[in-house]
Amino acid sequence: MEVSEKHKDALLEIINIGIGRGANVLNQIVEHHVTLETPSLDIFDEKSLMKFLATWTDKDYAAVEMGFSSTFSGSGLLIFPTEKANKLVKLFVRDLHLNNSSDILNISALTEISNIIINSVFSTLSEQFEIELKYAIPEYRHGLIDDIIKFEPDEYGKVVLLCKTSFKVIELDISGNLLLVFSIKTFNELLSMIDQYYANLFQKK
């Protein structure tokens, strides 16, 4: 999907601010300093996204999805290869001085980490454009990438913003992918809000 550089830069700035806020929250929870980076942003429609995901070489993934609704709706997914997700969870469980580890605890930890990041990004979006969002309960998923990425039918089709992010914690560098999913109708409304934001800035000068 063709998106102007102005719109792409604005979206990336919002996502970067949100991820930075998420990192600050995580740093209040764990002992080691967490740095989150978002070096790239790619925009896909459903068909091109699935074609791109087919190039991913890992066979097993862990992910958390959280939806939101308001005047428009969408969802965010934070996806890791399972091996990297396990490393991230072990570090957080260790820093929280939890003595026992179980599947339930690990799932809960990854869900909480993902919830913080996704919520921070959408909260930044909400504040930027003065939209009140209602959040759904985060949902953990595990398996093949085709089992994790499932789109609900939508008459407008979907637009997906794919951000490759990296958790840097002490000696670990754990890469994951944040997917922000919107209907095309919602995404066009978001672009219009960006245009209005810049128009308002211009009028103030």
C-alpha positions in Angstrom: 0.0 0.0 0.0 1.3 3.4 -1.0 1.7 5.8 1.9 3.5 9.2 1.7 6.8 9.7 3.5 5.2 12.5 5.6 2.5 10.1 6.8 5.1 7.3 7.3 7.4 9.6 9.3 4.5 10.7 11.5 3.4 7.2 12.2 6.9 6.1 13.0 7.4 9.0 15.4 4.2 8.1 17.3 5.3 4.5 17.5 8.8 5.4 18.7 7.3 7.7 21.4 5.0 4.9 22.5 7.7 2.3 22.6 10.0 4.6 24.5 7.2 5.0 27.1 6.8 1.3 27.3 10.6 0.9 27.9 10.3 3.4 30.8 7.6 1.3 32.4 9.5 -1.9 32.0 12.6 -0.2 33.6 10.5 0.5 36.7 9.7 -3.2 37.0 13.0 -5.0 36.3 16.5 -4.6 37.7 18.4 -4.4 34.4 18.1 -1.4 32.1 15.8 -2.1 29.1 16.3 -0.3 25.8 13.7 -0.7 23.0 14.5 0.3 19.5 12.2 0.5 16.4 14.5 0.9 13.4 12.0 0.3 10.7 8.4 0.6 9.6 6.8 -1.3 6.7 3.2 -1.0 5.7 1.3 -3.9 4.1 -2.1 -5.0 3.0 -3.3 -8.5 4.0 -2.1 -10.2 0.9 1.4 -8.6 0.8 1.8 -9.2 4.6 1.2 -12.9 4.3 3.6 -13.1 1.4 6.2 -11.3 3.5 5.6 -13.5 6.6 6.2 -16.6 4.4 9.9 -15.6 4.2 10.3 -15.8 8.0 12.4 -18.8 8.8 11.5 -19.6 12.4 9.0 -22.4 12.8 7.5 -21.6 16.2 6.3 -18.2 17.5 4.8 -16.7 20.7 2.7 -13.6 20.5 0.2 -11.5 22.4 -2.6 -9.6 20.7 -4.6 -6.7 22.2 -7.5 -5.0 20.5 -8.9 -1.6 20.9 -12.1 0.2 19.9 -13.5 3.7 19.8 -14.6 5.9 16.9 -12.3 3.5 15.0 -10.8 0.1 16.0 -7.8 -2.1 15.5 -5.4 -4.3 17.3 -1.7 -4.7 18.1 0.4 -7.9 18.1 3.8 -8.4 19.6 5.5 -11.4 18.0 8.7 -13.3 18.9 10.3 -16.5 17.8 9.5 -18.8 20.8 13.2 -19.3 21.7 13.7 -15.5 22.0 10.4 -15.0 23.9 11.6 -17.6 26.4 14.9 -15.7 26.9 13.1 -12.5 27.5 10.6 -14.1 29.9 13.4 -15.8 31.9 15.2 -12.5 32.4 12.1 -10.7 33.6 11.1 -13.6 35.9 14.6 -13.6 37.4 14.6 -9.9 37.9 11.3 -10.2 39.7 12.8 -12.8 42.0 10.2 -15.4 41.3 11.6 -18.7 42.4 9.5 -21.1 40.3 8.8 -21.2 36.6 5.9 -22.7 34.8 4.1 -22.4 31.5 1.4 -20.3 33.1 3.9 -18.0 34.7 5.9 -17.6 31.5 2.7 -16.9 29.5 1.6 -14.4 32.1 5.0 -12.6 32.0 5.1 -12.4 28.2 1.5 -11.2 28.2 2.3 -8.4 30.7 5.4 -7.3 28.8 3.5 -7.2 25.5 0.5 -5.5 27.2 2.8 -2.7 28.4 4.4 -2.1 24.9 1.1 -2.3 22.9 -0.8 -0.2 25.4 2.0 2.4 25.4 1.9 2.8 21.6 -1.9 3.0 21.4 -2.1 5.4 24.4 0.4 7.7 22.6 -1.9 7.5 19.5 -4.9 8.3 21.7 -3.2 11.3 23.3 -1.9 12.6 20.0 -5.3 12.8 18.4 -7.5 13.1 21.5 -9.3 9.8 21.0 -10.6 7.8 23.9 -9.8 4.1 23.4 -11.3 1.0 25.0 -8.9 -1.9 25.3 -9.7 -5.6 25.1 -8.1 -8.3 27.3 -4.7 -9.3 25.8 -4.7 -12.8 24.2 -1.6 -15.1 24.1 -1.0 -17.2 21.0 1.6 -19.8 20.2 2.4 -21.8 17.1 3.1 -21.4 13.4 2.9 -17.9 12.1 -0.2 -18.8 10.1 -1.9 -19.8 13.4 -1.0 -16.5 15.0 -1.9 -14.0 12.3 -5.6 -14.3 11.7 -7.7 -11.5 10.3 -11.3 -11.0 10.9 -13.4 -10.5 7.8 -13.7 -6.8 7.0 -15.5 -5.2 4.0 -12.8 -2.6 3.8 -9.8 -4.9 4.0 -6.8 -4.5 6.4 -3.7 -2.3 6.7 -0.8 -3.6 8.8 2.0 -1.5 10.2 5.0 -3.8 10.9 7.6 -2.5 13.2 10.8 -4.5 13.9 11.8 -3.7 17.5 14.7 -4.9 19.5 14.9 -5.4 23.3 18.4 -4.7 24.5 18.9 -5.9 28.0 22.4 -6.4 29.4 24.1 -8.9 27.1 20.8 -9.9 25.3 19.6 -8.4 22.0 16.1 -9.9 21.4 14.3 -8.9 18.2 10.6 -9.0 17.9 7.9 -7.6 15.6 5.1 -5.3 16.5 2.1 -5.4 14.2 -0.5 -2.7 14.3 -3.6 -3.8 12.4 -6.3 -1.4 11.1 -9.1 -1.6 8.7 -8.4 0.4 5.5 -11.3 2.8 6.5 -9.8 3.3 10.0 -6.3 3.8 8.5 -7.5 6.4 6.1 -9.2 8.2 9.0 -5.8 8.1 10.9 -4.0 9.6 7.9 -6.6 12.4 7.8 -6.0 13.1 11.5 -2.2 13.4 10.7 -3.0 15.9 7.9 -5.2 17.9 10.3 -2.5 17.9 12.9 0.0 19.3 10.5 -2.5 21.8 9.2 -3.2 23.1 12.7 0.6 23.4 13.4 0.9 25.5 10.2 -1.9 27.8 11.2 -0.3 28.5 14.6 3.0 29.6 13.0 
